[in-house]
Structures are given as C-alpha cells and as structure tokens.
Amino acid sequence: MLANTGMGSLKGDPGKNGEENIVQAQEHAPDIFEKPSPGFLDGMTLLAVEDNPINQRVLGLQLKNSGVILSTAGNGLEALEKMQEQTFDGIILDLHMPEMNGYNTIPHIRRLQPDAFIIVLTADVMPEVSARLEKLQIKHMLAKPYAAEELLEKLKAESKKQKAIEAGQEQQL
C-alpha cells in the first residue's frame, strides 16, 4: 500500500505497521503539514470517503492546521449514513472501495447534499475515468499520488466560492 504525503510515499500495511509509518510521515513531513496559514479553511466541514486507513490519516495530516472539520467514512455506504446525520461543505471521494464505490456514491451525494462539492482522489487515471466523471459532473479530480498543495488549492477555491455565495445572499437580505 502506498500513501502520498505531499513529499514522498509511505509504504505500509494498514493492519500491521501502518501507525509506525504514520509517525514517520509526521516526523519527516514537509512544511505543508506544519505551517499552512492557520485556519485558512476555518470551519469547513469535509467528509473523506476512503477505504485505506493510512490514506485517511495522511489526509488528516495534510489538513491538520487548516481549520477543516474532517470526518471519515470507509466506503460509500458509510458516507451516505453520515450524510443523513450531518451536512458537509465538501466530500473528498476515493473511487475504488468495497461495498459501494465512488461512482455509485456520487448520485446519492448529489441527492442528499446537492450543495456539497466533490473532489475525487484516484490512482485510476485512464481516459475513460475522466469521461465517466465528466458525465457525473465532477469538476475536481486529483490523481494519486497527489501533492498536498494541489488539494489545498482546490479547497481554498471552494472556500472562496462559498464565501462569495454567502456574501451575495446577505446583500439580498
């Protein structure tokens, strides 16, 4: 199993030495983990739908100082359960997971939380994947391994959009 930290990759089996590798990632983490503008995504709620515990942890490290409130789900079914209980600003979604994959989860996300943005993270970069995601109206996709900075830029852009929408609604009142 590989997980990208934004600087390199972690090798590990999530059931065995995964925690040891996560500690190594924290010790050797690039500045993105330590010094992003504190709270630049303050209060943004995200649901990370990812079946690999190491990738979940790496994502948490990448967002550590951003102000994001991060929840996780191990597959699409778990994600839908959480989405019935809580509203999220955005969903970070893996495509290949057990029980319910990302492709099958997307239409349910759109129905349950139509205002939530979706960022797909996938190691599957075949042209047909992009075409399929385009049909599902996915605007953001990052190929694994991805640089943490790429994810943070997409999240910043979504945060700016949300703030502009909120400001426009306040002006109408």
N, C-alpha and C positions, 0 to 999 in steps of 0.2 A: 504494500500500500504506500502511496506517496501523497504527501500534502505539501502545498507550496506555502511558504511563509512570506513571500514577497522578496526574499533574498535567495532562497535555495529551497531544497525539499527535505522533508522529514521522511525517513523510512521507518515503518513500524507496523506491527500487527496490533490493531486496537484492543485485542483481548489479552495481549501479553505485555510488551514493554512500551505501549503507547504513552503512558504517563511519563516515563523516563524521557522519551523523545520530545514530549511537550515541554518538559523542564529545560531540555537542551535548546529548544526553539526560543524560549523566553530569555535564556542566558545569552544567546547569540543573535537576538532579534535586531533588525535594522531600526533606525530612528522612527520609522512609521509607527512602531509599537509604543515607543516611549514619548515622542514629542509632537503628536499632531496638535493642532490648535485645540486646547481643551474645550470640550463641549460644543464643537462646531456643528454637531448634529443633535444638539441638546433636545432630549425628549422624543426623538424619532423612534417609533416602535417598529421593530422588524421581526419577522419570523423567518428563521433559517431552516429550510427543509432539506436535510442532508442525512444520508444513512451512515456515513462514516464518522465515528466519534472524534477521530483525530482532526478531520476537516472541520467539524463543528467547533472544536477547541481553537484551531488556528483562526477561524473566522472571528471568534470571540476575542482573541489576542489582537487581530487586525483592527477591531472596532473598540478596543479597550478604553481609550481616553476620549472617544468621540462624543460621548453623551447619549449614544444609542441605547435603547432598552431592548435587549435581544432575548427572544425566546427561540427554542429549537424544537424540531419535530424530526423523527427518523424516517418518515415516508409521507406520501400524500394523504393517506387516511388519517394519520395523527395530525397532520396540518389542518385538515378540514375540521376535526374535532376542536382544535384550539381556536380556529377562526369562528366557530359558532359561539365561543365563550368570550372572545376578545377581538377588538378591531385593531388592525395593523396598518401602518402607513405604507409598508412595503413588504414584499416576500422575496427572499433570496432562495432560489429553487434549483436543486440538482435534477437532472433529467432521468438518470437511471438509478432506481431504488426498488426495493422489494414491495410487494403488496399493491401499491399504486404509484406509478411512475410520474415524472413531472409533466409529460404530455397530457396524461389523463387528468392530472390535478388542475391544470390551467383553466379549463372551462368552469370548474367548480369555484375556483378563486374569483373569477370574473363575476359569477353569480352571487357569491356570498359577500364579497367586498369589492365592488366594481371600481372604487376609487384607489385601491391599493396598486402601487406599481410593482412590476415583477422584473427581477434580474435573474437570468438563468446562468448558472455556472455548470459547464460541462466539459469533459475531456473528449467528447464526440464532436469533432469539427468537420465532418463530412458535409459537402454542399447540400445534400438532402435534409440535413438537420436544420440548417439556416432557412431553407424553403419552408419546412414544416412549421418552424417557429414564426416565420413571417405570416403564414396563414392563421396562426393563433394570435396574431397582433402583438407579438413580443418585440419590444423595441431595444431591450438591453440583453446582450449575451456576452459573457466572458469565457474564454477558453481556459480550462485548467491545463497546466498551472498558470495562474494569472498573477500579475503584480498587485499587491495590496493597494498601491496608489490608483490603479485603474478602478477598482471597486469604490474607493473613497471618492473619486471624482464623479462617478455615476450617482452616488448617494448625495453628494453636495448639490449636483444639478437637480435632483429630485426634490431636495430640501428647498432650494430656491424657487422651484415651480410651486411647491405647496405654499410657501410664504407669500408669493405673488397672488395666488388664488385667494388666500385668506385676506390679504390686504384689499383686494378688489371687492370682496364680499363686505368688508367693514365699510368701505366707501359708499356702497349701495345703501347701507342702513342709514 
